[in-house]
Amino acid sequence: MVPLMLQEVSLIGILIFFAAIFYLLKKKVLLLKYTLMWLFSGLVMAVVVIFPGLLNKFSMLVGIKTPSNALFAALIFIILLILMSLTSIISGLSVTNIKLAQSVALLEKRVRDLENMPTDMKQQKSS
């Protein structure tokens, strides 16, 4: 059985975690779609703290002898999910960054070409 004091301290820590997430969301440091994975992980932590018996049942269900090892396995799984999510986000941003760099390069070339154009051709193009 988990001591009551440990449960209370854990719940306070989880509440601080949720407050930090909502604060960052309010300040627009985090976008809502990226915040959902952090809210999910906080919810899982809260369920485990509030209902510690679920961890025992989970460990018996998957065949892990001690609940603490089951907790570590679950945490590693959640961390891997978060890493996969962040990797997909970074991959998308990388593609966007490449497209933006190419657009900027094309625009800079166009500006240089216009600057190097003779003045009489510039007047003809503007008319």
Secondary structure, DSSP 8 states (H G I E B T S, - for coil): ---HHHHHHHHHHHHHHHHHHHHHHHTTSS-HHHHHHHHHHHHHHHHHHH-HHHHHHHHHHHT-SSHHHHHHHHHHHHHHHHHHHHHHHHHHHHHHHHHHHHHHHHHHHHHHHHHHS-HHHHHHHH-
